[in-house]
Amino acid sequence: MTKAEAETRRFYASFDAGCVCQNVYLFCASTGLATVVHDLDRSPLASGLKLRPEQQIIMTQAVGYPK
């Protein structure tokens, strides 16, 4: 996103994340899996993934077998 203006980068990133999230939901629905978007403490995960300061976790999505 180097060509995008700074104030629109987060918008584009959020839009892309929503598209990916929807694809995960569709895949799970087609294969009998379950998924949910949830919140978590982002700092430990970002540290574990060694993200640079300009990289951010937008959302998390768990996938598994339904009860």
N, C-alpha and C positions, 0 to 999 in steps of 0.2 A: 504494500500500500504506500510505497514511497511517493507516488504521484498524487495521492489523495491529500486534500487539505487536512491539517491537524485536527480541526474540530469535527470532521466527518469520519475520521478513522474508526472511532468507537462505534458509530452508527453502522458502518459497513461490517465491522467485526461482529456486532450483535446480530445483524441480519444473517450473516454467514453461519453463525452458531445456531440460530433458529432453524435454518435449512438443514443443517447436519442433524440437529435434534429431531426434527420431523422425520428424516430418513431413518433414524434409529427406531423411532416409534413404529413406522411402517414395516420395517424389517421384523421387529419383534412381533407385531401383530400377525405377520404372515408365517412365522415359524413357531408360534405358540410360546414365545418368551414374554416376559413382563419387563417394563422399564418405568422409571420415574426420574424426573428432574428434581434435584434436592439441593439444599444449601449445605455448606460445610465451611470449616475454618480454612481459608485459602492459603494462609501463610505457610504452614508446614508442607503442604502439597507443592506450592511454588518453589519452596526451598529444596525439597526432594527432587524436583524436576530440573533444578538449577536454571530457573527462568531468569532472564535478564530483567532489569527494572522496567523496561518498556513493554514487557510481555505480561499479560494478565490472564487469569482464569476467569472466564465469563460465566460458565455454569458447569455443573457436574450432573452426570446421568448414570444411574445404576441399571444394570441389566442382569436378569436372572430368571429362574423358573418361578411361575406363579404358585401360590399355596395350593 
